Each structure stands twice: as structure tokens, then as C-alpha cells.
Amino acid sequence: MKIVFTGGGTGGHFYPIIAIAEAVHDIVREQYLVPPKLYYIAPDPFDKRALYENDITFLKSPAG
């Protein structure tokens, strides 16, 4: 499964995405599911460390 998150490049868009990604990872562990591929598409990565820690791949898109 692939899950794509998009955001405007601000904390107001970004940190709720991180919370959802954490919840997805929790469900995957609890239910013994195959981990999905997570992608974040935005003009910039905003917080590279948070993306890395949550196994989210950043894809650059200059469109708003």
C-alpha cells in the first residue's frame, strides 16, 4: 500500500501529517500488517528529521 501526504510546507500542515504517520505505524505493528510506503509531497521537506524518523519519503513538488 502507498499513502501520499501533501502539505503547504508549514508546521500547520506538516505536524498533523506526522501524527497520522505515527498512528499508521502503530496500527501496522499492532495488526502485524505489511508496512505501507509513506510519501510527503511539498515544495520543501520542512523537517527532514521527522520525515526520516517516521519512514516518510519526501518528493519535491513546486506546485502549491
Backbone atoms as SQL, in Angstrom:
CREATE TABLE atoms (id INTEGER PRIMARY KEY, chain TEXT, resi INTEGER, resn TEXT, atom TEXT, x REAL, y REAL, z REAL);
INSERT INTO atoms VALUES
  (1, 'A', 1, 'MET', 'N', 0.846, -1.163, 0.000),
  (2, 'A', 1, 'MET', 'CA', 0.000, 0.000, 0.000),
  (3, 'A', 1, 'MET', 'C', 0.897, 1.232, 0.000),
  (4, 'A', 2, 'LYS', 'N', 0.454, 2.271, -0.673),
  (5, 'A', 2, 'LYS', 'CA', 1.145, 3.551, -0.682),
  (6, 'A', 2, 'LYS', 'C', 0.198, 4.602, -0.123),
  (7, 'A', 3, 'ILE', 'N', 0.733, 5.459, 0.736),
  (8, 'A', 3, 'ILE', 'CA', -0.040, 6.565, 1.294),
  (9, 'A', 3, 'ILE', 'C', 0.708, 7.844, 0.961),
  (10, 'A', 4, 'VAL', 'N', 0.008, 8.798, 0.362),
  (11, 'A', 4, 'VAL', 'CA', 0.616, 10.058, -0.038),
  (12, 'A', 4, 'VAL', 'C', 0.029, 11.179, 0.807),
  (13, 'A', 5, 'PHE', 'N', 0.919, 11.959, 1.417),
  (14, 'A', 5, 'PHE', 'CA', 0.533, 13.145, 2.177),
  (15, 'A', 5, 'PHE', 'C', 0.995, 14.365, 1.391),
  (16, 'A', 6, 'THR', 'N', 0.204, 15.419, 1.409),
  (17, 'A', 6, 'THR', 'CA', 0.623, 16.671, 0.791),
  (18, 'A', 6, 'THR', 'C', 0.463, 17.786, 1.805),
  (19, 'A', 7, 'GLY', 'N', 1.226, 18.842, 1.613),
  (20, 'A', 7, 'GLY', 'CA', 1.135, 19.957, 2.537),
  (21, 'A', 7, 'GLY', 'C', 1.669, 21.223, 1.912),
  (22, 'A', 8, 'GLY', 'N', 1.379, 22.320, 2.563),
  (23, 'A', 8, 'GLY', 'CA', 1.814, 23.609, 2.066),
  (24, 'A', 8, 'GLY', 'C', 3.183, 24.033, 2.544),
  (25, 'A', 9, 'GLY', 'N', 3.860, 23.170, 3.277),
  (26, 'A', 9, 'GLY', 'CA', 5.205, 23.496, 3.722),
  (27, 'A', 9, 'GLY', 'C', 5.267, 24.273, 5.021),
  (28, 'A', 10, 'THR', 'N', 4.179, 24.253, 5.798),
  (29, 'A', 10, 'THR', 'CA', 4.187, 24.915, 7.104),
  (30, 'A', 10, 'THR', 'C', 3.919, 23.885, 8.187),
  (31, 'A', 11, 'GLY', 'N', 4.249, 24.234, 9.420),
  (32, 'A', 11, 'GLY', 'CA', 4.013, 23.335, 10.540),
  (33, 'A', 11, 'GLY', 'C', 2.547, 22.977, 10.715),
  (34, 'A', 12, 'GLY', 'N', 1.661, 23.907, 10.346),
  (35, 'A', 12, 'GLY', 'CA', 0.230, 23.639, 10.459),
  (36, 'A', 12, 'GLY', 'C', -0.237, 22.512, 9.565),
  (37, 'A', 13, 'HIS', 'N', 0.457, 22.308, 8.459),
  (38, 'A', 13, 'HIS', 'CA', 0.160, 21.185, 7.569),
  (39, 'A', 13, 'HIS', 'C', 1.022, 19.978, 7.895),
  (40, 'A', 14, 'PHE', 'N', 2.247, 20.218, 8.294),
  (41, 'A', 14, 'PHE', 'CA', 3.232, 19.151, 8.423),
  (42, 'A', 14, 'PHE', 'C', 3.041, 18.284, 9.670),
  (43, 'A', 15, 'TYR', 'N', 2.906, 18.893, 10.836),
  (44, 'A', 15, 'TYR', 'CA', 2.885, 18.098, 12.062),
  (45, 'A', 15, 'TYR', 'C', 1.638, 17.226, 12.223),
  (46, 'A', 16, 'PRO', 'N', 0.470, 17.619, 11.727),
  (47, 'A', 16, 'PRO', 'CA', -0.642, 16.661, 11.722),
  (48, 'A', 16, 'PRO', 'C', -0.351, 15.436, 10.843),
  (49, 'A', 17, 'ILE', 'N', 0.395, 15.629, 9.760),
  (50, 'A', 17, 'ILE', 'CA', 0.791, 14.502, 8.909),
  (51, 'A', 17, 'ILE', 'C', 1.685, 13.546, 9.684),
  (52, 'A', 18, 'ILE', 'N', 2.611, 14.096, 10.473),
  (53, 'A', 18, 'ILE', 'CA', 3.497, 13.260, 11.287),
  (54, 'A', 18, 'ILE', 'C', 2.672, 12.463, 12.297),
  (55, 'A', 19, 'ALA', 'N', 1.687, 13.085, 12.912),
  (56, 'A', 19, 'ALA', 'CA', 0.831, 12.375, 13.871),
  (57, 'A', 19, 'ALA', 'C', 0.080, 11.233, 13.196),
  (58, 'A', 20, 'ILE', 'N', -0.410, 11.452, 11.994),
  (59, 'A', 20, 'ILE', 'CA', -1.104, 10.392, 11.258),
  (60, 'A', 20, 'ILE', 'C', -0.139, 9.277, 10.894),
  (61, 'A', 21, 'ALA', 'N', 1.060, 9.625, 10.462),
  (62, 'A', 21, 'ALA', 'CA', 2.064, 8.608, 10.125),
  (63, 'A', 21, 'ALA', 'C', 2.399, 7.756, 11.347),
  (64, 'A', 22, 'GLU', 'N', 2.544, 8.388, 12.509),
  (65, 'A', 22, 'GLU', 'CA', 2.810, 7.639, 13.739),
  (66, 'A', 22, 'GLU', 'C', 1.666, 6.674, 14.037),
  (67, 'A', 23, 'ALA', 'N', 0.429, 7.132, 13.855),
  (68, 'A', 23, 'ALA', 'CA', -0.730, 6.264, 14.089),
  (69, 'A', 23, 'ALA', 'C', -0.755, 5.103, 13.102),
  (70, 'A', 24, 'VAL', 'N', -0.409, 5.357, 11.850),
  (71, 'A', 24, 'VAL', 'CA', -0.344, 4.285, 10.845),
  (72, 'A', 24, 'VAL', 'C', 0.686, 3.245, 11.268),
  (73, 'A', 25, 'HIS', 'N', 1.863, 3.703, 11.696),
  (74, 'A', 25, 'HIS', 'CA', 2.909, 2.770, 12.138),
  (75, 'A', 25, 'HIS', 'C', 2.440, 1.949, 13.342),
  (76, 'A', 26, 'ASP', 'N', 1.715, 2.571, 14.269),
  (77, 'A', 26, 'ASP', 'CA', 1.191, 1.847, 15.432),
  (78, 'A', 26, 'ASP', 'C', 0.217, 0.751, 15.004),
  (79, 'A', 27, 'ILE', 'N', -0.687, 1.074, 14.098),
  (80, 'A', 27, 'ILE', 'CA', -1.660, 0.089, 13.610),
  (81, 'A', 27, 'ILE', 'C', -0.955, -1.058, 12.901),
  (82, 'A', 28, 'VAL', 'N', 0.040, -0.734, 12.093),
  (83, 'A', 28, 'VAL', 'CA', 0.802, -1.763, 11.369),
  (84, 'A', 28, 'VAL', 'C', 1.438, -2.738, 12.355),
  (85, 'A', 29, 'ARG', 'N', 2.052, -2.196, 13.416),
  (86, 'A', 29, 'ARG', 'CA', 2.682, -3.067, 14.424),
  (87, 'A', 29, 'ARG', 'C', 1.650, -3.908, 15.174),
  (88, 'A', 30, 'GLU', 'N', 0.557, -3.284, 15.591),
  (89, 'A', 30, 'GLU', 'CA', -0.467, -3.983, 16.369),
  (90, 'A', 30, 'GLU', 'C', -1.165, -5.078, 15.569),
  (91, 'A', 31, 'GLN', 'N', -1.390, -4.837, 14.294),
  (92, 'A', 31, 'GLN', 'CA', -2.143, -5.769, 13.453),
  (93, 'A', 31, 'GLN', 'C', -1.247, -6.681, 12.612),
  (94, 'A', 32, 'TYR', 'N', 0.074, -6.553, 12.783),
  (95, 'A', 32, 'TYR', 'CA', 1.037, -7.363, 12.021),
  (96, 'A', 32, 'TYR', 'C', 0.810, -7.223, 10.511),
  (97, 'A', 33, 'LEU', 'N', 0.688, -5.990, 10.062),
  (98, 'A', 33, 'LEU', 'CA', 0.457, -5.702, 8.647),
  (99, 'A', 33, 'LEU', 'C', 1.773, -5.397, 7.940),
  (100, 'A', 34, 'VAL', 'N', 1.755, -5.488, 6.642),
  (101, 'A', 34, 'VAL', 'CA', 2.912, -5.089, 5.845),
  (102, 'A', 34, 'VAL', 'C', 2.992, -3.558, 5.901),
  (103, 'A', 35, 'PRO', 'N', 4.142, -3.010, 6.258),
  (104, 'A', 35, 'PRO', 'CA', 4.249, -1.549, 6.347),
  (105, 'A', 35, 'PRO', 'C', 4.005, -0.878, 4.995),
  (106, 'A', 36, 'PRO', 'N', 3.200, 0.167, 4.985),
  (107, 'A', 36, 'PRO', 'CA', 2.958, 0.885, 3.729),
  (108, 'A', 36, 'PRO', 'C', 4.133, 1.803, 3.404),
  (109, 'A', 37, 'LYS', 'N', 4.214, 2.204, 2.159),
  (110, 'A', 37, 'LYS', 'CA', 5.174, 3.225, 1.740),
  (111, 'A', 37, 'LYS', 'C', 4.502, 4.577, 1.977),
  (112, 'A', 38, 'LEU', 'N', 5.161, 5.445, 2.711),
  (113, 'A', 38, 'LEU', 'CA', 4.616, 6.761, 3.009),
  (114, 'A', 38, 'LEU', 'C', 5.399, 7.821, 2.244),
  (115, 'A', 39, 'TYR', 'N', 4.675, 8.754, 1.629),
  (116, 'A', 39, 'TYR', 'CA', 5.296, 9.817, 0.848),
  (117, 'A', 39, 'TYR', 'C', 4.740, 11.164, 1.294),
  (118, 'A', 40, 'TYR', 'N', 5.610, 12.160, 1.335),
  (119, 'A', 40, 'TYR', 'CA', 5.207, 13.530, 1.621),
  (120, 'A', 40, 'TYR', 'C', 5.590, 14.370, 0.408),
  (121, 'A', 41, 'ILE', 'N', 4.606, 14.999, -0.225),
  (122, 'A', 41, 'ILE', 'CA', 4.837, 15.813, -1.414),
  (123, 'A', 41, 'ILE', 'C', 4.567, 17.273, -1.055),
  (124, 'A', 42, 'ALA', 'N', 5.604, 18.103, -1.247),
  (125, 'A', 42, 'ALA', 'CA', 5.501, 19.520, -0.906),
  (126, 'A', 42, 'ALA', 'C', 6.642, 20.275, -1.581),
  (127, 'A', 43, 'PRO', 'N', 6.630, 21.610, -1.491),
  (128, 'A', 43, 'PRO', 'CA', 7.727, 22.380, -2.075),
  (129, 'A', 43, 'PRO', 'C', 9.080, 22.129, -1.390),
  (130, 'A', 44, 'ASP', 'N', 9.061, 21.861, -0.072),
  (131, 'A', 44, 'ASP', 'CA', 10.291, 21.546, 0.650),
  (132, 'A', 44, 'ASP', 'C', 9.975, 20.544, 1.760),
  (133, 'A', 45, 'PRO', 'N', 10.998, 19.872, 2.305),
  (134, 'A', 45, 'PRO', 'CA', 10.732, 18.809, 3.277),
  (135, 'A', 45, 'PRO', 'C', 10.311, 19.301, 4.658),
  (136, 'A', 46, 'PHE', 'N', 10.429, 20.563, 4.969),
  (137, 'A', 46, 'PHE', 'CA', 10.055, 21.216, 6.214),
  (138, 'A', 46, 'PHE', 'C', 10.853, 20.702, 7.406),
  (139, 'A', 47, 'ASP', 'N', 10.773, 19.422, 7.747),
  (140, 'A', 47, 'ASP', 'CA', 11.506, 18.849, 8.887),
  (141, 'A', 47, 'ASP', 'C', 12.048, 17.485, 8.461),
  (142, 'A', 48, 'LYS', 'N', 13.259, 17.485, 7.910),
  (143, 'A', 48, 'LYS', 'CA', 13.847, 16.252, 7.381),
  (144, 'A', 48, 'LYS', 'C', 13.971, 15.169, 8.447),
  (145, 'A', 49, 'ARG', 'N', 14.294, 15.568, 9.651),
  (146, 'A', 49, 'ARG', 'CA', 14.465, 14.585, 10.730),
  (147, 'A', 49, 'ARG', 'C', 13.148, 13.859, 11.030),
  (148, 'A', 50, 'ALA', 'N', 12.056, 14.599, 11.124),
  (149, 'A', 50, 'ALA', 'CA', 10.750, 13.986, 11.392),
  (150, 'A', 50, 'ALA', 'C', 10.352, 13.039, 10.266),
  (151, 'A', 51, 'LEU', 'N', 10.646, 13.423, 9.026),
  (152, 'A', 51, 'LEU', 'CA', 10.352, 12.535, 7.897),
  (153, 'A', 51, 'LEU', 'C', 11.150, 11.243, 8.018),
  (154, 'A', 52, 'TYR', 'N', 12.439, 11.368, 8.303),
  (155, 'A', 52, 'TYR', 'CA', 13.306, 10.193, 8.433),
  (156, 'A', 52, 'TYR', 'C', 12.840, 9.290, 9.578),
  (157, 'A', 53, 'GLU', 'N', 12.563, 9.882, 10.730),
  (158, 'A', 53, 'GLU', 'CA', 12.158, 9.104, 11.904),
  (159, 'A', 53, 'GLU', 'C', 10.844, 8.364, 11.683),
  (160, 'A', 54, 'ASN', 'N', 10.018, 8.858, 10.787),
  (161, 'A', 54, 'ASN', 'CA', 8.719, 8.234, 10.523),
  (162, 'A', 54, 'ASN', 'C', 8.676, 7.492, 9.197),
  (163, 'A', 55, 'ASP', 'N', 9.849, 7.264, 8.615),
  (164, 'A', 55, 'ASP', 'CA', 9.987, 6.488, 7.380),
  (165, 'A', 55, 'ASP', 'C', 9.103, 7.039, 6.256),
  (166, 'A', 56, 'ILE', 'N', 9.150, 8.368, 6.102),
  (167, 'A', 56, 'ILE', 'CA', 8.373, 9.042, 5.073),
  (168, 'A', 56, 'ILE', 'C', 9.336, 9.548, 4.002),
  (169, 'A', 57, 'THR', 'N', 9.076, 9.202, 2.762),
  (170, 'A', 57, 'THR', 'CA', 9.893, 9.649, 1.643),
  (171, 'A', 57, 'THR', 'C', 9.392, 11.004, 1.159),
  (172, 'A', 58, 'PHE', 'N', 10.308, 11.966, 1.037),
  (173, 'A', 58, 'PHE', 'CA', 9.950, 13.295, 0.539),
  (174, 'A', 58, 'PHE', 'C', 10.066, 13.333, -0.977),
  (175, 'A', 59, 'LEU', 'N', 9.039, 13.881, -1.628),
  (176, 'A', 59, 'LEU', 'CA', 9.056, 14.120, -3.069),
  (177, 'A', 59, 'LEU', 'C', 8.756, 15.594, -3.292),
  (178, 'A', 60, 'LYS', 'N', 9.669, 16.282, -3.962),
  (179, 'A', 60, 'LYS', 'CA', 9.514, 17.721, -4.187),
  (180, 'A', 60, 'LYS', 'C', 8.496, 18.004, -5.287),
  (181, 'A', 61, 'SER', 'N', 7.620, 18.965, -4.994),
  (182, 'A', 61, 'SER', 'CA', 6.667, 19.454, -5.985),
  (183, 'A', 61, 'SER', 'C', 6.551, 20.964, -5.802),
  (184, 'A', 62, 'PRO', 'N', 6.936, 21.748, -6.805),
  (185, 'A', 62, 'PRO', 'CA', 6.863, 23.196, -6.663),
  (186, 'A', 62, 'PRO', 'C', 5.437, 23.750, -6.738),
  (187, 'A', 63, 'ALA', 'N', 4.481, 22.938, -7.163),
  (188, 'A', 63, 'ALA', 'CA', 3.090, 23.398, -7.269),
  (189, 'A', 63, 'ALA', 'C', 2.489, 23.554, -5.885),
  (190, 'A', 64, 'GLY', 'N', 1.610, 24.537, -5.721),
  (191, 'A', 64, 'GLY', 'CA', 1.007, 24.786, -4.422),
  (192, 'A', 64, 'GLY', 'C', -0.338, 24.190, -4.261);
